[in-house]
Amino acid sequence: MSFDGWGPNFTFCVNHACHGSELPFVFHSVGLAGLHYTAAEKELADNIVTYWGNFAHSGDPNGKSWRTSDHNLRKDNGLLDWPAYDVHSAKYLNFTTPHNEIGDHYMGDDCDFWDSIHEYP
């Protein structure tokens, strides 16, 4: 984040995703603290609100009425189609700046290692 969302006592959260770090984006609340988004952070906040709103409204973060069959983009707003989780493809949506990304098998090598020794940190 380009702003210190946690204050001087939480320096371990600077440049890291900490618990609750999505809240200033979900609620568009940085202005309440006198802070400002960068253009990329504003886009990220708008994306998150759209996905969450779609999910609350329809149970589908993609908003079925906006879906297109071609590419992975919705034509009206450019949002990626958030893939439903499938154990085989393990696709996920990474909320990040400057643009969200679709990935697969997040930390797969690390998970495979822990699976192989049957220990979980």
N, CA, C and O atoms as CSV, one atom per row, in Angstrom:
chain,resi,resn,atom,element,x,y,z
A,1,MET,N,N,0.845,-1.168,0.000
A,1,MET,CA,C,0.000,0.000,0.000
A,1,MET,C,C,0.893,1.234,0.000
A,1,MET,O,O,1.984,1.225,0.570
A,2,SER,N,N,0.437,2.252,-0.620
A,2,SER,CA,C,1.202,3.488,-0.663
A,2,SER,C,C,0.991,4.316,0.602
A,2,SER,O,O,1.635,5.349,0.785
A,3,PHE,N,N,0.089,3.863,1.475
A,3,PHE,CA,C,-0.210,4.586,2.704
A,3,PHE,C,C,-0.009,3.645,3.883
A,3,PHE,O,O,-0.110,2.426,3.745
A,4,ASP,N,N,0.274,4.218,5.027
A,4,ASP,CA,C,0.469,3.444,6.242
A,4,ASP,C,C,-0.901,3.231,6.871
A,4,ASP,O,O,-1.399,4.090,7.600
A,5,GLY,N,N,-1.499,2.098,6.589
A,5,GLY,CA,C,-2.845,1.836,7.065
A,5,GLY,C,C,-2.925,1.361,8.501
A,5,GLY,O,O,-4.018,1.196,9.042
A,6,TRP,N,N,-1.772,1.139,9.125
A,6,TRP,CA,C,-1.790,0.519,10.444
A,6,TRP,C,C,-1.166,1.359,11.536
A,6,TRP,O,O,-1.305,1.019,12.711
A,7,GLY,N,N,-0.492,2.428,11.206
A,7,GLY,CA,C,0.104,3.272,12.224
A,7,GLY,C,C,1.508,2.840,12.609
A,7,GLY,O,O,1.985,1.801,12.153
A,8,PRO,N,N,2.173,3.628,13.444
A,8,PRO,CA,C,3.589,3.411,13.751
A,8,PRO,C,C,3.882,2.156,14.564
A,8,PRO,O,O,5.030,1.714,14.596
A,9,ASN,N,N,2.891,1.570,15.219
A,9,ASN,CA,C,3.138,0.384,16.039
A,9,ASN,C,C,3.049,-0.921,15.268
A,9,ASN,O,O,3.237,-1.994,15.840
A,10,PHE,N,N,2.762,-0.839,13.970
A,10,PHE,CA,C,2.603,-2.047,13.166
A,10,PHE,C,C,3.521,-2.002,11.958
A,10,PHE,O,O,3.077,-2.202,10.827
A,11,THR,N,N,4.796,-1.741,12.193
A,11,THR,CA,C,5.743,-1.603,11.083
A,11,THR,C,C,5.925,-2.907,10.315
A,11,THR,O,O,6.335,-2.882,9.155
A,12,PHE,N,N,5.626,-4.053,10.942
A,12,PHE,CA,C,5.783,-5.332,10.244
A,12,PHE,C,C,4.781,-5.482,9.100
A,12,PHE,O,O,4.931,-6.374,8.265
A,13,CYS,N,N,3.763,-4.624,9.050
A,13,CYS,CA,C,2.782,-4.688,7.965
A,13,CYS,C,C,3.175,-3.832,6.755
A,13,CYS,O,O,2.543,-3.928,5.704
A,14,VAL,N,N,4.203,-3.003,6.891
A,14,VAL,CA,C,4.615,-2.150,5.779
A,14,VAL,C,C,5.137,-3.039,4.652
A,14,VAL,O,O,6.027,-3.864,4.861
A,15,ASN,N,N,4.574,-2.864,3.453
A,15,ASN,CA,C,4.925,-3.631,2.249
A,15,ASN,C,C,4.609,-5.118,2.356
A,15,ASN,O,O,5.188,-5.927,1.631
A,16,HIS,N,N,3.706,-5.482,3.245
A,16,HIS,CA,C,3.253,-6.865,3.387
A,16,HIS,C,C,1.733,-6.862,3.494
A,16,HIS,O,O,1.128,-5.867,3.892
A,17,ALA,N,N,1.136,-7.970,3.138
A,17,ALA,CA,C,-0.313,-8.114,3.319
A,17,ALA,C,C,-0.564,-8.646,4.722
A,17,ALA,O,O,-0.234,-9.792,5.027
A,18,CYS,N,N,-1.138,-7.826,5.558
A,18,CYS,CA,C,-1.450,-8.237,6.928
A,18,CYS,C,C,-2.948,-8.447,7.073
A,18,CYS,O,O,-3.736,-7.996,6.242
A,19,HIS,N,N,-3.325,-9.133,8.129
A,19,HIS,CA,C,-4.737,-9.389,8.402
A,19,HIS,C,C,-5.515,-8.081,8.361
A,19,HIS,O,O,-5.173,-7.124,9.056
A,20,GLY,N,N,-6.548,-8.046,7.554
A,20,GLY,CA,C,-7.379,-6.861,7.442
A,20,GLY,C,C,-6.880,-5.824,6.451
A,20,GLY,O,O,-7.476,-4.754,6.328
A,21,SER,N,N,-5.802,-6.117,5.744
A,21,SER,CA,C,-5.239,-5.111,4.832
A,21,SER,C,C,-6.159,-4.800,3.659
A,21,SER,O,O,-5.963,-3.799,2.971
A,22,GLU,N,N,-7.164,-5.647,3.421
A,22,GLU,CA,C,-8.106,-5.375,2.343
A,22,GLU,C,C,-9.169,-4.359,2.737
A,22,GLU,O,O,-9.830,-3.794,1.866
A,23,LEU,N,N,-9.346,-4.116,4.032
A,23,LEU,CA,C,-10.465,-3.284,4.491
A,23,LEU,C,C,-10.475,-1.865,3.936
A,23,LEU,O,O,-11.547,-1.384,3.571
A,24,PRO,N,N,-9.338,-1.163,3.852
A,24,PRO,CA,C,-9.392,0.178,3.256
A,24,PRO,C,C,-9.843,0.158,1.790
A,24,PRO,O,O,-10.336,1.160,1.271
A,25,PHE,N,N,-9.670,-0.992,1.131
A,25,PHE,CA,C,-10.083,-1.126,-0.268
A,25,PHE,C,C,-11.549,-1.543,-0.371
A,25,PHE,O,O,-12.279,-1.058,-1.236
A,26,VAL,N,N,-11.972,-2.436,0.509
A,26,VAL,CA,C,-13.357,-2.905,0.497
A,26,VAL,C,C,-14.323,-1.772,0.828
A,26,VAL,O,O,-15.389,-1.660,0.222
A,27,PHE,N,N,-13.947,-0.936,1.790
A,27,PHE,CA,C,-14.852,0.107,2.258
A,27,PHE,C,C,-14.502,1.508,1.756
A,27,PHE,O,O,-15.106,2.493,2.178
A,28,HIS,N,N,-13.509,1.590,0.839
A,28,HIS,CA,C,-13.092,2.897,0.303
A,28,HIS,C,C,-12.893,3.899,1.450
A,28,HIS,O,O,-13.392,5.023,1.396
A,29,SER,N,N,-12.169,3.484,2.470
A,29,SER,CA,C,-12.116,4.271,3.700
A,29,SER,C,C,-10.821,5.036,3.935
A,29,SER,O,O,-10.650,5.608,5.011
A,30,VAL,N,N,-9.910,5.068,2.978
A,30,VAL,CA,C,-8.642,5.765,3.241
A,30,VAL,C,C,-8.863,7.256,3.477
A,30,VAL,O,O,-8.116,7.877,4.233
A,31,GLY,N,N,-9.860,7.829,2.850
A,31,GLY,CA,C,-10.137,9.252,3.038
A,31,GLY,C,C,-10.497,9.594,4.477
A,31,GLY,O,O,-10.269,10.723,4.912
A,32,LEU,N,N,-11.053,8.647,5.225
A,32,LEU,CA,C,-11.406,8.889,6.623
A,32,LEU,C,C,-10.167,9.168,7.474
A,32,LEU,O,O,-10.250,9.837,8.505
A,33,ALA,N,N,-9.029,8.653,7.037
A,33,ALA,CA,C,-7.772,8.872,7.758
A,33,ALA,C,C,-6.952,9.985,7.116
A,33,ALA,O,O,-5.799,10.205,7.486
A,34,GLY,N,N,-7.553,10.690,6.149
A,34,GLY,CA,C,-6.825,11.759,5.470
A,34,GLY,C,C,-5.785,11.241,4.498
A,34,GLY,O,O,-4.842,11.960,4.164
A,35,LEU,N,N,-5.936,10.014,4.038
A,35,LEU,CA,C,-4.992,9.400,3.107
A,35,LEU,C,C,-5.614,9.356,1.722
A,35,LEU,O,O,-6.793,9.665,1.546
A,36,HIS,N,N,-4.808,8.969,0.738
A,36,HIS,CA,C,-5.281,8.937,-0.646
A,36,HIS,C,C,-4.755,7.682,-1.340
A,36,HIS,O,O,-3.653,7.213,-1.057
A,37,TYR,N,N,-5.565,7.149,-2.255
A,37,TYR,CA,C,-5.141,6.045,-3.102
A,37,TYR,C,C,-4.282,6.569,-4.243
A,37,TYR,O,O,-4.437,7.712,-4.673
A,38,THR,N,N,-3.373,5.728,-4.731
A,38,THR,CA,C,-2.772,5.969,-6.041
A,38,THR,C,C,-3.836,5.585,-7.071
A,38,THR,O,O,-4.862,5.010,-6.707
A,39,ALA,N,N,-3.611,5.886,-8.319
A,39,ALA,CA,C,-4.569,5.507,-9.373
A,39,ALA,C,C,-4.755,3.989,-9.405
A,39,ALA,O,O,-5.876,3.505,-9.560
A,40,ALA,N,N,-3.673,3.248,-9.261
A,40,ALA,CA,C,-3.760,1.785,-9.281
A,40,ALA,C,C,-4.511,1.267,-8.057
A,40,ALA,O,O,-5.270,0.304,-8.167
A,41,GLU,N,N,-4.317,1.881,-6.902
A,41,GLU,CA,C,-5.037,1.470,-5.701
A,41,GLU,C,C,-6.525,1.790,-5.809
A,41,GLU,O,O,-7.357,1.034,-5.309
A,42,LYS,N,N,-6.860,2.882,-6.445
A,42,LYS,CA,C,-8.270,3.240,-6.658
A,42,LYS,C,C,-8.920,2.197,-7.561
A,42,LYS,O,O,-10.044,1.769,-7.301
A,43,GLU,N,N,-8.220,1.784,-8.623
A,43,GLU,CA,C,-8.737,0.731,-9.500
A,43,GLU,C,C,-8.926,-0.568,-8.718
A,43,GLU,O,O,-9.940,-1.248,-8.876
A,44,LEU,N,N,-7.949,-0.912,-7.876
A,44,LEU,CA,C,-8.041,-2.115,-7.061
A,44,LEU,C,C,-9.254,-2.042,-6.135
A,44,LEU,O,O,-10.014,-3.005,-6.035
A,45,ALA,N,N,-9.441,-0.911,-5.458
A,45,ALA,CA,C,-10.583,-0.742,-4.558
A,45,ALA,C,C,-11.895,-0.880,-5.322
A,45,ALA,O,O,-12.817,-1.546,-4.851
A,46,ASP,N,N,-11.988,-0.265,-6.485
A,46,ASP,CA,C,-13.201,-0.363,-7.293
A,46,ASP,C,C,-13.469,-1.807,-7.713
A,46,ASP,O,O,-14.616,-2.255,-7.705
A,47,ASN,N,N,-12.413,-2.532,-8.079
A,47,ASN,CA,C,-12.554,-3.939,-8.465
A,47,ASN,C,C,-13.079,-4.777,-7.302
A,47,ASN,O,O,-14.015,-5.560,-7.462
A,48,ILE,N,N,-12.469,-4.606,-6.134
A,48,ILE,CA,C,-12.869,-5.392,-4.963
A,48,ILE,C,C,-14.334,-5.129,-4.613
A,48,ILE,O,O,-15.096,-6.061,-4.358
A,49,VAL,N,N,-14.719,-3.858,-4.604
A,49,VAL,CA,C,-16.106,-3.511,-4.290
A,49,VAL,C,C,-17.064,-4.134,-5.312
A,49,VAL,O,O,-18.140,-4.606,-4.944
A,50,THR,N,N,-16.681,-4.136,-6.579
A,50,THR,CA,C,-17.535,-4.724,-7.608
A,50,THR,C,C,-17.693,-6.225,-7.403
A,50,THR,O,O,-18.810,-6.739,-7.447
A,51,TYR,N,N,-16.579,-6.939,-7.179
A,51,TYR,CA,C,-16.664,-8.378,-6.957
A,51,TYR,C,C,-17.498,-8.692,-5.712
A,51,TYR,O,O,-18.372,-9.557,-5.755
A,52,TRP,N,N,-17.231,-7.996,-4.608
A,52,TRP,CA,C,-17.963,-8.259,-3.369
A,52,TRP,C,C,-19.438,-7.907,-3.534
A,52,TRP,O,O,-20.306,-8.642,-3.061
A,53,GLY,N,N,-19.728,-6.804,-4.192
A,53,GLY,CA,C,-21.118,-6.419,-4.429
A,53,GLY,C,C,-21.853,-7.422,-5.293
A,53,GLY,O,O,-23.000,-7.773,-5.016
A,54,ASN,N,N,-21.181,-7.887,-6.353
A,54,ASN,CA,C,-21.774,-8.910,-7.212
A,54,ASN,C,C,-22.098,-10.167,-6.415
A,54,ASN,O,O,-23.168,-10.758,-6.560
A,55,PHE,N,N,-21.141,-10.565,-5.563
A,55,PHE,CA,C,-21.343,-11.778,-4.778
A,55,PHE,C,C,-22.512,-11.613,-3.805
A,55,PHE,O,O,-23.339,-12.514,-3.662
A,56,ALA,N,N,-22.576,-10.471,-3.147
A,56,ALA,CA,C,-23.675,-10.217,-2.209
A,56,ALA,C,C,-25.019,-10.190,-2.937
A,56,ALA,O,O,-26.025,-10.658,-2.404
A,57,HIS,N,N,-25.036,-9.646,-4.146
A,57,HIS,CA,C,-26.281,-9.503,-4.902
A,57,HIS,C,C,-26.749,-10.818,-5.520
A,57,HIS,O,O,-27.934,-11.150,-5.478
A,58,SER,N,N,-25.797,-11.567,-6.098
A,58,SER,CA,C,-26.209,-12.726,-6.897
A,58,SER,C,C,-25.597,-14.052,-6.453
A,58,SER,O,O,-25.985,-15.106,-6.957
A,59,GLY,N,N,-24.642,-14.017,-5.513
A,59,GLY,CA,C,-23.939,-15.241,-5.153
A,59,GLY,C,C,-22.803,-15.564,-6.109
A,59,GLY,O,O,-22.153,-16.600,-5.970
A,60,ASP,N,N,-22.559,-14.699,-7.069
A,60,ASP,CA,C,-21.511,-14.895,-8.072
A,60,ASP,C,C,-20.680,-13.616,-8.148
A,60,ASP,O,O,-21.209,-12.576,-8.539
A,61,PRO,N,N,-19.399,-13.659,-7.788
A,61,PRO,CA,C,-18.594,-12.438,-7.826
A,61,PRO,C,C,-18.448,-11.854,-9.225
A,61,PRO,O,O,-18.105,-10.683,-9.381
A,62,ASN,N,N,-18.709,-12.674,-10.244
A,62,ASN,CA,C,-18.596,-12.200,-11.617
A,62,ASN,C,C,-19.858,-11.518,-12.111
A,62,ASN,O,O,-19.820,-10.873,-13.159
A,63,GLY,N,N,-20.956,-11.627,-11.415
A,63,GLY,CA,C,-22.204,-11.025,-11.875
A,63,GLY,C,C,-22.609,-11.628,-13.199
A,63,GLY,O,O,-22.237,-11.102,-14.248
A,64,LYS,N,N,-23.350,-12.705,-13.186
A,64,LYS,CA,C,-23.638,-13.487,-14.395
A,64,LYS,C,C,-24.117,-12.658,-15.572
A,64,LYS,O,O,-23.836,-13.006,-16.719
A,65,SER,N,N,-24.830,-11.577,-15.321
A,65,SER,CA,C,-25.341,-10.798,-16.446
A,65,SER,C,C,-24.232,-10.076,-17.206
A,65,SER,O,O,-24.454,-9.605,-18.321
A,66,TRP,N,N,-23.051,-9.986,-16.620
A,66,TRP,CA,C,-21.941,-9.282,-17.271
A,66,TRP,C,C,-20.998,-10.222,-17.996
A,66,TRP,O,O,-20.087,-9.754,-18.678
A,67,ARG,N,N,-21.175,-11.505,-17.879
A,67,ARG,CA,C,-20.205,-12.462,-18.422
A,67,ARG,C,C,-20.240,-12.479,-19.943
A,67,ARG,O,O,-21.283,-12.274,-20.565
A,68,THR,N,N,-19.078,-12.726,-20.520
A,68,THR,CA,C,-18.991,-12.930,-21.966
A,68,THR,C,C,-18.345,-14.274,-22.200
A,68,THR,O,O,-17.658,-14.787,-21.317
A,69,SER,N,N,-18.543,-14.845,-23.340
A,69,SER,CA,C,-17.969,-16.154,-23.618
A,69,SER,C,C,-16.561,-16.046,-24.204
A,69,SER,O,O,-15.805,-17.017,-24.173
A,70,ASP,N,N,-16.205,-14.878,-24.735
A,70,ASP,CA,C,-14.885,-14.761,-25.342
A,70,ASP,C,C,-13.905,-14.118,-24.374
A,70,ASP,O,O,-14.253,-13.186,-23.648
A,71,HIS,N,N,-12.716,-14.607,-24.371
A,71,HIS,CA,C,-11.613,-14.150,-23.518
A,71,HIS,C,C,-11.956,-14.378,-22.050
A,71,HIS,O,O,-12.889,-15.111,-21.724
A,72,ASN,N,N,-11.209,-13.755,-21.195
A,72,ASN,CA,C,-11.434,-13.868,-19.761
A,72,ASN,C,C,-11.871,-12.531,-19.192
A,72,ASN,O,O,-11.811,-12.324,-17.980
A,73,LEU,N,N,-12.310,-11.622,-20.049
A,73,LEU,CA,C,-12.679,-10.282,-19.601
A,73,LEU,C,C,-14.149,-10.017,-19.837
A,73,LEU,O,O,-14.742,-10.520,-20.790
A,74,ARG,N,N,-14.724,-9.226,-18.962
A,74,ARG,CA,C,-16.075,-8.753,-19.181
A,74,ARG,C,C,-15.962,-7.450,-19.945
A,74,ARG,O,O,-15.185,-6.575,-19.561
A,75,LYS,N,N,-16.707,-7.305,-20.999
A,75,LYS,CA,C,-16.538,-6.188,-21.921
A,75,LYS,C,C,-16.882,-4.842,-21.304
A,75,LYS,O,O,-16.292,-3.828,-21.677
A,76,ASP,N,N,-17.824,-4.813,-20.368
A,76,ASP,CA,C,-18.278,-3.511,-19.895
A,76,ASP,C,C,-17.341,-2.848,-18.904
A,76,ASP,O,O,-17.344,-1.621,-18.810
A,77,ASN,N,N,-16.532,-3.603,-18.155
A,77,ASN,CA,C,-15.680,-2.953,-17.168
A,77,ASN,C,C,-14.267,-3.507,-17.096
A,77,ASN,O,O,-13.471,-3.031,-16.288
A,78,GLY,N,N,-13.934,-4.483,-17.903
A,78,GLY,CA,C,-12.573,-4.985,-17.955
A,78,GLY,C,C,-12.149,-5.868,-16.800
A,78,GLY,O,O,-10.977,-6.236,-16.722
A,79,LEU,N,N,-13.060,-6.225,-15.892
A,79,LEU,CA,C,-12.692,-7.089,-14.781
A,79,LEU,C,C,-12.433,-8.507,-15.267
A,79,LEU,O,O,-13.112,-9.004,-16.166
A,80,LEU,N,N,-11.450,-9.145,-14.663
A,80,LEU,CA,C,-11.205,-10.545,-14.968
A,80,LEU,C,C,-12.353,-11.389,-14.442
A,80,LEU,O,O,-12.987,-11.032,-13.449
A,81,ASP,N,N,-12.616,-12.490,-15.094
A,81,ASP,CA,C,-13.614,-13.437,-14.626
A,81,ASP,C,C,-12.981,-14.257,-13.509
A,81,ASP,O,O,-12.068,-15.045,-13.756
A,82,TRP,N,N,-13.460,-14.075,-12.286
A,82,TRP,CA,C,-12.912,-14.773,-11.129
A,82,TRP,C,C,-13.267,-16.250,-11.265
A,82,TRP,O,O,-14.444,-16.607,-11.208
A,83,PRO,N,N,-12.267,-17.115,-11.445
A,83,PRO,CA,C,-12.574,-18.521,-11.691
A,83,PRO,C,C,-13.085,-19.219,-10.436
A,83,PRO,O,O,-12.603,-18.963,-9.333
A,84,ALA,N,N,-14.067,-20.106,-10.613
A,84,ALA,CA,C,-14.510,-20.955,-9.512
A,84,ALA,C,C,-13.367,-21.900,-9.174
A,84,ALA,O,O,-12.658,-22.368,-10.065
A,85,TYR,N,N,-13.189,-22.180,-7.889
A,85,TYR,CA,C,-12.082,-23.056,-7.496
A,85,TYR,C,C,-12.351,-24.482,-7.946
A,85,TYR,O,O,-13.464,-24.996,-7.830
A,86,ASP,N,N,-11.319,-25.092,-8.452
A,86,ASP,CA,C,-11.341,-26.481,-8.877
A,86,ASP,C,C,-10.042,-27.100,-8.387
A,86,ASP,O,O,-8.971,-26.543,-8.630
A,87,VAL,N,N,-10.106,-28.219,-7.715
A,87,VAL,CA,C,-8.927,-28.817,-7.096
A,87,VAL,C,C,-7.841,-29.160,-8.126
A,87,VAL,O,O,-6.658,-29.173,-7.785
A,88,HIS,N,N,-8.218,-29.432,-9.356
A,88,HIS,CA,C,-7.229,-29.817,-10.368
A,88,HIS,C,C,-6.526,-28.611,-10.976
A,88,HIS,O,O,-5.301,-28.610,-11.103
A,89,SER,N,N,-7.279,-27.591,-11.351
A,89,SER,CA,C,-6.642,-26.413,-11.955
A,89,SER,C,C,-6.138,-25.450,-10.885
A,89,SER,O,O,-5.180,-24.715,-11.119
A,90,ALA,N,N,-6.771,-25.446,-9.717
A,90,ALA,CA,C,-6.387,-24.607,-8.573
A,90,ALA,C,C,-6.193,-23.142,-8.968
A,90,ALA,O,O,-5.257,-22.489,-8.507
A,91,LYS,N,N,-7.074,-22.635,-9.815
A,91,LYS,CA,C,-6.975,-21.238,-10.239
A,91,LYS,C,C,-7.482,-20.313,-9.140
A,91,LYS,O,O,-8.364,-20.670,-8.360
A,92,TYR,N,N,-6.909,-19.128,-9.100
A,92,TYR,CA,C,-7.313,-18.120,-8.124
A,92,TYR,C,C,-7.156,-16.740,-8.732
A,92,TYR,O,O,-6.463,-16.562,-9.734
A,93,LEU,N,N,-7.805,-15.768,-8.116
A,93,LEU,CA,C,-7.683,-14.376,-8.535
A,93,LEU,C,C,-6.812,-13.662,-7.516
A,93,LEU,O,O,-7.125,-13.647,-6.326
A,94,ASN,N,N,-5.721,-13.073,-7.983
A,94,ASN,CA,C,-4.810,-12.314,-7.128
A,94,ASN,C,C,-5.148,-10.836,-7.256
A,94,ASN,O,O,-4.936,-10.232,-8.308
A,95,PHE,N,N,-5.673,-10.260,-6.185
A,95,PHE,CA,C,-5.960,-8.824,-6.158
A,95,PHE,C,C,-4.656,-8.096,-5.931
A,95,PHE,O,O,-4.056,-8.208,-4.862
A,96,THR,N,N,-4.210,-7.349,-6.931
A,96,THR,CA,C,-2.919,-6.672,-6.838
A,96,THR,C,C,-2.921,-5.447,-7.748
A,96,THR,O,O,-3.810,-5.272,-8.581
A,97,THR,N,N,-1.917,-4.615,-7.572
A,97,THR,CA,C,-1.739,-3.475,-8.461
A,97,THR,C,C,-0.543,-3.776,-9.352
A,97,THR,O,O,0.352,-4.491,-8.904
A,98,PRO,N,N,-0.467,-3.286,-10.568
A,98,PRO,CA,C,-1.406,-2.351,-11.161
A,98,PRO,C,C,-2.671,-3.006,-11.685
A,98,PRO,O,O,-3.656,-2.306,-11.919
A,99,HIS,N,N,-2.689,-4.343,-11.882
A,99,HIS,CA,C,-3.891,-5.029,-12.370
A,99,HIS,C,C,-3.989,-6.390,-11.710
A,99,HIS,O,O,-2.971,-7.019,-11.421
A,100,ASN,N,N,-5.214,-6.850,-11.470
A,100,ASN,CA,C,-5.429,-8.184,-10.921
A,100,ASN,C,C,-4.909,-9.227,-11.891
A,100,ASN,O,O,-4.777,-8.977,-13.089
A,101,GLU,N,N,-4.612,-10.422,-11.342
A,101,GLU,CA,C,-4.059,-11.501,-12.159
A,101,GLU,C,C,-4.727,-12.813,-11.808
A,101,GLU,O,O,-5.081,-13.049,-10.652
A,102,ILE,N,N,-4.899,-13.670,-12.808
A,102,ILE,CA,C,-5.353,-15.039,-12.577
A,102,ILE,C,C,-4.101,-15.899,-12.453
A,102,ILE,O,O,-3.196,-15.819,-13.284
A,103,GLY,N,N,-4.058,-16.708,-11.424
A,103,GLY,CA,C,-2.932,-17.617,-11.226
A,103,GLY,C,C,-3.446,-19.022,-10.988
A,103,GLY,O,O,-4.653,-19.261,-10.950
A,104,ASP,N,N,-2.518,-19.941,-10.829
A,104,ASP,CA,C,-2.915,-21.306,-10.491
A,104,ASP,C,C,-1.890,-21.919,-9.559
A,104,ASP,O,O,-0.711,-21.566,-9.583
A,105,HIS,N,N,-2.357,-22.835,-8.744
A,105,HIS,CA,C,-1.522,-23.576,-7.804
A,105,HIS,C,C,-0.672,-22.645,-6.942
A,105,HIS,O,O,0.553,-22.756,-6.925
A,106,TYR,N,N,-1.318,-21.735,-6.233
A,106,TYR,CA,C,-0.618,-20.771,-5.376
A,106,TYR,C,C,0.300,-21.502,-4.408
A,106,TYR,O,O,-0.129,-22.374,-3.652
A,107,MET,N,N,1.562,-21.129,-4.452
A,107,MET,CA,C,2.600,-21.723,-3.604
A,107,MET,C,C,2.606,-23.254,-3.714
A,107,MET,O,O,2.835,-23.959,-2.731
A,108,GLY,N,N,2.352,-23.749,-4.919
A,108,GLY,CA,C,2.232,-25.187,-5.142
A,108,GLY,C,C,3.433,-25.986,-4.691
A,108,GLY,O,O,3.272,-27.049,-4.092
A,109,ASP,N,N,4.648,-25.499,-4.966
A,109,ASP,CA,C,5.846,-26.232,-4.556
A,109,ASP,C,C,5.941,-26.332,-3.041
A,109,ASP,O,O,6.293,-27.383,-2.506
A,110,ASP,N,N,5.625,-25.234,-2.344
A,110,ASP,CA,C,5.658,-25.259,-0.879
A,110,ASP,C,C,4.610,-26.226,-0.333
A,110,ASP,O,O,4.890,-27.011,0.572
A,111,CYS,N,N,3.413,-26.163,-0.887
A,111,CYS,CA,C,2.343,-27.061,-0.435
A,111,CYS,C,C,2.702,-28.516,-0.706
A,111,CYS,O,O,2.463,-29.385,0.133
A,112,ASP,N,N,3.273,-28.781,-1.875
A,112,ASP,CA,C,3.680,-30.152,-2.207
A,112,ASP,C,C,4.729,-30.653,-1.231
A,112,ASP,O,O,4.693,-31.819,-0.838
A,113,PHE,N,N,5.672,-29.792,-0.826
A,113,PHE,CA,C,6.691,-30.195,0.132
A,113,PHE,C,C,6.048,-30.616,1.447
A,113,PHE,O,O,6.337,-31.698,1.958
A,114,TRP,N,N,5.177,-29.768,2.001
A,114,TRP,CA,C,4.543,-30.098,3.280
A,114,TRP,C,C,3.664,-31.341,3.147
A,114,TRP,O,O,3.601,-32.154,4.069
A,115,ASP,N,N,2.991,-31.493,2.019
A,115,ASP,CA,C,2.198,-32.699,1.796
A,115,ASP,C,C,3.082,-33.949,1.793
A,115,ASP,O,O,2.685,-35.002,2.292
A,116,SER,N,N,4.279,-33.820,1.227
A,116,SER,CA,C,5.160,-34.986,1.090
A,116,SER,C,C,5.683,-35.481,2.429
A,116,SER,O,O,5.986,-36.667,2.565
A,117,ILE,N,N,5.798,-34.606,3.422
A,117,ILE,CA,C,6.304,-35.052,4.732
A,117,ILE,C,C,5.197,-35.133,5.773
A,117,ILE,O,O,5.447,-35.447,6.936
A,118,HIS,N,N,3.983,-34.850,5.350
A,118,HIS,CA,C,2.803,-34.950,6.226
A,118,HIS,C,C,2.918,-34.091,7.472
A,118,HIS,O,O,2.470,-34.477,8.552
A,119,GLU,N,N,3.523,-32.922,7.311
A,119,GLU,CA,C,3.623,-31.941,8.407
A,119,GLU,C,C,3.090,-30.619,7.889
A,119,GLU,O,O,3.287,-30.276,6.723
A,120,TYR,N,N,2.432,-29.895,8.734
A,120,TYR,CA,C,1.854,-28.626,8.309
A,120,TYR,C,C,2.203,-27.553,9.330
A,120,TYR,O,O,1.907,-27.702,10.515
A,121,PRO,N,N,2.840,-26.455,8.869
A,121,PRO,CA,C,3.247,-25.413,9.814
A,121,PRO,C,C,2.045,-24.664,10.387
A,121,PRO,O,O,2.214,-23.755,11.199
